[in-house]
Structure formats: structure tokens, C-alpha cells
Amino acid sequence: MARVIITFKLMPESPDVDLAPIKEKAELIAREAGAIGQMQVKEEPIAFGLKAVLVLGMYEVEGADFDGTAAKLGEIDQVQSAEVAKMDLALG
């Protein structure tokens, strides 16, 4: 089965939002969506103090609904938007 590494990008509503609860909930949602093994959840500076939350996880391609997972991530409190930012084929 093919595996991919998906990067979800979550944008908070403002620079003043506490990102810690967003990161915790995002990792939980990504894990429930079928993430395999170790995950990364990190912040990416955008502009003017605004930071995006990036959630990286490995998934099986077959039967996966990455857009649906992004929609669930977008429902997290104080998240303005969420999208699949990157998809890379996992080798090995």
C-alpha cells in the first residue's frame, strides 16, 4: 500500500490566539483520521505576528479522505481555515 506524508495548514483567527490548544486538538483529529507513527505539529510564522499551525502525518493513501480531515481541523475553535498544504509520497 502506498503511503503519503500530508501537511495540513491551519490558520488561526488572529495573532493573539493561543496556539497550544489548537495544536493539541489538531494532533488528536489527525491521529483519529489514521495517521501512522510519529507526527509533527509545529508553528510557521506568516506575517505581523500571525503564525500558522502545521500538522504533518503519514497516512495510507487507500480510503483516505484528506479534504474531510482538513474540514474537521477547520472546525477547531479559533481556527479560521484549514487546508491540505502539501502531499509527499513516502518512500521505504
Buried (B, 14 or more C-beta within 10 A) or exposed (E): EEBBBBBBBBBBEEEEBEBEEBBEBBBEBBEEBBBEEEBEBEEEEEEEEBBBBBBBBBBBBEEBEBEEBBEBBBEBEBBEEBBBBEEEEBEE
